[in-house]
Amino acid sequence: MNSLKSLTDPTELEEFLESSFDRPLLVFKHSSTCGTSHAAHEELMRFLQNAQPGFDTALITVQAARPLSNLIADRLGIPHQSPQALLVRNGKAVWHKSHHNITFESLSKAIQENARHNEPSKSFNSISPI
């Protein structure tokens, strides 16, 4: 299972955003008092239990770290929502969903489509003969 790192301060966020130049970063903004957020969190956890490694995952609990949630909105140019999932590559949001659109299927598709950007491009000329 991919691990879920809880972020609480701007330094941690900056380190994670910097790491997105090497691996995709999935950020989940969660409200601990919202039923919709609880359902989205369950979808995220189900996804993480089945997902292949190759990306980092960060959790921001909005009640505990609202300034951090606002900082992400400012840095990535995506208005704050909760619950919200954002996929970051090279320091930029390449995908985001909120509320009931955060599903096992939407998360799987987002990672699958954006993980390809991590792999070096291969051409037939670069494949070694068997």
Backbone bond lengths (Angstrom), bond angles and torsions (degrees), N, CA, C in turn:
res aa  C-N    CA-C-N  psi(-1)  N-CA   C-N-CA  omega(-1)  CA-C   N-CA-C  phi
1 M - - - 1.449 - - 1.518 109.53 -
2 N 1.315 116.56 137.29 1.458 121.66 173.91 1.521 108.78 -69.14
3 S 1.334 116.75 140.78 1.459 119.80 -178.32 1.524 110.82 -85.64
4 L 1.319 114.95 154.27 1.451 123.46 -178.06 1.518 107.09 -115.64
5 K 1.332 117.13 112.01 1.463 122.63 -176.59 1.522 108.59 -95.63
6 S 1.319 116.36 123.19 1.457 121.34 176.93 1.528 109.56 -79.95
7 L 1.332 116.11 123.37 1.466 121.27 179.00 1.521 109.77 -99.73
8 T 1.336 115.31 138.81 1.459 119.61 -179.30 1.522 114.03 -131.68
9 D 1.327 118.07 -14.03 1.464 117.37 -179.42 1.526 111.69 -138.72
10 P 1.334 116.51 159.81 1.469 121.22 -175.42 1.528 114.44 -60.40
11 T 1.330 117.74 -31.24 1.467 119.89 179.45 1.522 110.55 -63.73
12 E 1.325 116.80 -44.06 1.464 120.56 177.25 1.525 110.70 -61.22
13 L 1.322 116.07 -42.82 1.458 120.13 179.22 1.519 110.77 -60.37
14 E 1.312 117.48 -46.03 1.467 121.03 -179.78 1.525 111.12 -60.40
15 E 1.338 117.25 -40.22 1.463 121.08 178.32 1.526 110.75 -63.57
16 F 1.329 116.48 -42.16 1.462 120.05 178.96 1.526 111.20 -67.14
17 L 1.323 117.06 -42.24 1.472 119.29 178.42 1.525 110.39 -62.98
18 E 1.314 117.43 -38.27 1.462 121.21 177.25 1.523 110.62 -64.48
19 S 1.330 117.04 -37.94 1.458 120.36 179.99 1.526 112.20 -66.97
20 S 1.331 117.10 -18.03 1.468 119.97 -179.16 1.528 112.16 -69.44
21 F 1.316 117.55 -8.05 1.468 120.34 173.91 1.531 110.23 -78.28
22 D 1.349 116.54 -17.33 1.464 121.74 178.25 1.523 112.99 -105.08
23 R 1.330 116.38 -35.70 1.472 122.46 -177.00 1.518 108.14 -144.52
24 P 1.316 117.54 148.10 1.465 118.77 175.62 1.532 110.19 -61.27
25 L 1.308 115.37 150.81 1.457 122.65 177.89 1.519 108.37 -122.39
26 L 1.311 116.72 122.30 1.456 122.76 175.53 1.526 107.55 -101.81
27 V 1.339 116.18 118.19 1.461 122.19 179.39 1.519 107.96 -107.47
28 F 1.332 115.93 130.26 1.455 120.77 176.80 1.518 108.25 -118.46
29 K 1.336 116.25 118.66 1.463 122.24 175.76 1.527 107.45 -97.67
30 H 1.331 114.90 125.58 1.454 122.28 -167.56 1.523 110.95 -128.79
31 S 1.324 115.81 137.91 1.459 121.78 170.88 1.518 107.88 -104.69
32 S 1.317 115.94 121.54 1.462 120.24 -176.57 1.529 112.94 -74.33
33 T 1.341 117.90 -5.93 1.463 120.87 -178.40 1.523 113.31 -113.86
34 C 1.322 117.83 9.53 1.465 121.72 -174.09 1.530 110.30 -113.50
35 G 1.314 116.44 128.87 1.459 121.05 179.27 1.518 112.99 -63.60
36 T 1.336 116.77 -39.64 1.468 120.89 178.18 1.524 110.23 -63.77
37 S 1.319 115.96 -40.41 1.468 120.23 178.38 1.521 110.49 -66.01
38 H 1.308 116.99 -38.32 1.467 120.90 177.52 1.536 110.21 -60.92
39 A 1.334 116.94 -44.27 1.474 120.72 179.14 1.530 110.62 -64.06
40 A 1.335 117.44 -42.02 1.470 120.76 178.27 1.527 110.59 -65.11
41 H 1.329 117.56 -37.85 1.465 121.57 177.94 1.526 110.28 -63.16
42 E 1.334 117.36 -40.14 1.461 120.27 176.80 1.528 111.07 -63.11
43 E 1.323 117.55 -39.70 1.471 120.92 176.45 1.531 110.30 -62.91
44 L 1.332 116.21 -42.59 1.465 120.89 178.13 1.523 110.44 -60.75
45 M 1.321 117.61 -46.31 1.462 120.90 -178.09 1.528 110.86 -64.68
46 R 1.310 117.50 -39.79 1.467 120.77 176.66 1.524 109.94 -62.77
47 F 1.334 116.45 -42.57 1.460 121.06 177.94 1.534 110.71 -61.44
48 L 1.346 117.02 -47.25 1.463 120.54 -177.45 1.526 112.19 -63.70
49 Q 1.321 117.64 -32.61 1.464 120.90 178.32 1.520 112.08 -66.69
50 N 1.321 117.03 -25.81 1.461 121.28 -175.99 1.524 113.89 -107.95
51 A 1.315 117.76 -10.96 1.463 121.34 -173.66 1.528 112.10 -75.93
52 Q 1.318 114.63 148.54 1.452 121.46 173.19 1.536 108.76 -76.21
53 P 1.331 118.21 150.16 1.463 120.04 176.52 1.529 110.07 -64.24
54 G 1.294 116.02 165.51 1.463 120.28 176.48 1.513 113.19 132.73
55 F 1.328 116.69 5.47 1.455 120.53 177.12 1.527 108.33 -150.23
56 D 1.324 116.06 157.77 1.455 121.93 176.62 1.521 108.86 -99.85
57 T 1.323 116.15 153.99 1.455 121.55 -179.69 1.513 109.81 -132.03
58 A 1.334 115.34 130.68 1.460 121.35 -179.93 1.523 109.80 -124.03
59 L 1.322 115.69 143.27 1.452 123.43 178.37 1.516 108.99 -116.61
60 I 1.321 115.54 132.27 1.462 120.89 172.54 1.518 106.98 -122.54
61 T 1.326 116.16 116.16 1.456 120.83 174.69 1.525 106.45 -86.70
62 V 1.311 114.98 113.85 1.469 121.22 -169.68 1.528 111.90 -58.89
63 Q 1.318 118.74 -40.31 1.460 119.95 -178.90 1.526 112.05 -62.20
64 A 1.316 116.91 -33.92 1.464 121.54 -177.72 1.526 113.00 -88.07
65 A 1.328 116.93 -20.46 1.473 119.30 -172.57 1.531 111.52 -145.63
66 R 1.313 117.46 48.51 1.469 119.85 -179.23 1.531 112.32 -59.06
67 P 1.346 120.40 -41.88 1.463 118.58 176.97 1.531 112.75 -57.83
68 L 1.325 116.60 -36.12 1.463 120.78 178.18 1.525 110.49 -67.57
69 S 1.313 116.61 -41.07 1.460 120.99 176.38 1.527 110.98 -61.14
70 N 1.322 116.52 -41.89 1.468 120.50 177.28 1.526 111.56 -66.36
71 L 1.331 116.92 -36.49 1.461 120.99 178.11 1.524 110.90 -62.95
72 I 1.325 116.75 -40.87 1.467 120.23 177.26 1.525 110.14 -61.68
73 A 1.323 116.36 -44.51 1.468 120.42 178.72 1.524 110.18 -57.82
74 D 1.325 116.92 -44.82 1.467 120.83 179.49 1.522 112.15 -66.18
75 R 1.336 116.67 -46.64 1.473 120.86 -176.62 1.521 112.60 -66.01
76 L 1.342 116.71 -38.09 1.460 119.94 -174.71 1.523 113.13 -98.01
77 G 1.336 116.85 -9.85 1.451 120.11 178.28 1.524 113.77 72.57
78 I 1.320 116.86 24.07 1.469 122.71 179.36 1.532 106.81 -114.98
79 P 1.339 118.43 119.30 1.468 119.83 -179.03 1.526 112.01 -55.80
80 H 1.334 115.69 144.31 1.461 122.14 -179.84 1.526 111.23 -63.40
81 Q 1.316 114.67 134.53 1.463 122.60 168.81 1.520 106.81 -143.55
82 S 1.302 115.37 161.33 1.450 119.91 177.15 1.525 108.09 -150.32
83 P 1.324 114.88 123.40 1.457 128.76 1.51 1.531 110.92 -74.70
84 Q 1.313 114.21 157.00 1.463 120.30 179.67 1.524 109.10 -151.24
85 A 1.321 115.75 137.90 1.461 122.18 174.51 1.516 107.69 -118.53
86 L 1.319 116.32 133.06 1.458 122.13 179.15 1.526 108.87 -130.43
87 L 1.301 116.23 135.75 1.461 120.99 175.07 1.519 107.57 -107.80
88 V 1.326 115.38 125.20 1.469 121.76 -173.77 1.517 108.98 -115.14
89 R 1.328 115.65 130.34 1.475 123.50 173.45 1.516 106.92 -131.02
90 N 1.307 116.60 133.57 1.465 122.09 177.77 1.521 112.16 52.13
91 G 1.327 115.69 39.47 1.456 120.88 175.89 1.516 115.51 77.05
92 K 1.341 117.53 7.34 1.461 121.13 -177.67 1.522 110.79 -129.14
93 A 1.320 115.82 146.07 1.464 120.12 176.32 1.526 108.65 -72.21
94 V 1.326 116.02 124.73 1.468 121.15 179.00 1.525 111.42 -108.29
95 W 1.352 115.65 -8.58 1.459 121.11 -179.11 1.517 107.36 -164.58
96 H 1.321 117.03 145.72 1.457 120.29 172.90 1.522 110.15 -157.91
97 K 1.306 115.13 147.94 1.461 123.28 176.98 1.524 107.55 -142.08
98 S 1.327 115.06 160.41 1.456 119.41 176.70 1.524 110.23 -140.43
99 H 1.308 114.04 164.61 1.454 124.12 174.62 1.537 112.55 51.01
100 H 1.326 117.76 -128.49 1.471 121.49 -174.45 1.534 113.01 -72.27
101 N 1.327 117.62 -5.36 1.467 120.44 177.58 1.526 112.31 -84.52
102 I 1.323 116.79 -3.41 1.469 120.99 175.55 1.524 106.86 -89.60
103 T 1.322 115.46 100.50 1.459 121.40 -177.64 1.522 109.55 -130.90
104 F 1.307 114.85 164.55 1.465 120.93 174.03 1.528 109.43 -52.23
105 E 1.320 116.31 -46.13 1.462 121.28 -176.54 1.533 111.92 -66.74
106 S 1.344 117.65 -43.92 1.465 119.11 -178.76 1.523 111.26 -67.65
107 L 1.325 117.03 -37.67 1.467 120.38 177.37 1.527 110.86 -66.33
108 S 1.325 116.33 -43.35 1.474 120.80 179.52 1.525 110.68 -60.05
109 K 1.314 116.16 -45.95 1.462 120.49 -178.53 1.528 111.07 -65.20
110 A 1.325 116.85 -41.95 1.467 120.19 -179.45 1.524 111.40 -62.20
111 I 1.321 116.67 -45.38 1.468 119.71 179.61 1.520 110.24 -66.50
112 Q 1.311 117.14 -43.98 1.467 120.70 -178.89 1.532 110.62 -60.10
113 E 1.306 117.63 -45.48 1.465 120.83 -177.81 1.520 112.52 -70.43
114 N 1.318 117.77 -31.67 1.461 120.28 -175.85 1.510 113.79 -97.73
115 A 1.319 118.64 -14.38 1.463 120.66 176.20 1.516 110.40 -68.38
116 R 1.325 116.46 -28.02 1.470 120.20 179.38 1.522 111.90 -59.52
117 H 1.315 116.41 -27.38 1.461 119.43 -179.82 1.518 111.96 -69.09
118 N 1.323 117.55 -15.56 1.456 121.56 179.35 1.516 112.71 -83.48
119 E 1.301 115.83 -28.26 1.447 119.52 -173.02 1.522 110.70 -81.44
120 P 1.321 117.14 139.77 1.453 118.37 175.31 1.518 109.51 -63.03
121 S 1.305 115.69 143.32 1.461 117.69 -179.44 1.520 109.14 -70.36
122 K 1.312 115.12 140.82 1.464 120.60 -179.80 1.513 108.07 -119.26
123 S 1.263 115.01 137.84 1.463 119.14 174.08 1.530 107.49 -119.77
124 F 1.287 115.06 167.54 1.465 117.65 178.60 1.517 111.59 -60.98
125 N 1.319 117.48 -28.76 1.456 120.65 -179.83 1.527 112.53 -70.29
126 S 1.345 116.80 -24.69 1.462 119.06 -176.87 1.521 112.97 -93.31
127 I 1.307 117.88 -2.99 1.461 120.83 179.71 1.511 109.07 -86.52
128 S 1.323 115.02 128.30 1.457 119.41 -178.89 1.518 110.02 -73.31
129 P 1.334 116.96 143.23 1.461 119.01 175.92 1.519 110.73 -67.19
130 I 1.304 116.91 152.96 1.468 121.12 -179.61 1.492 110.37 -82.66
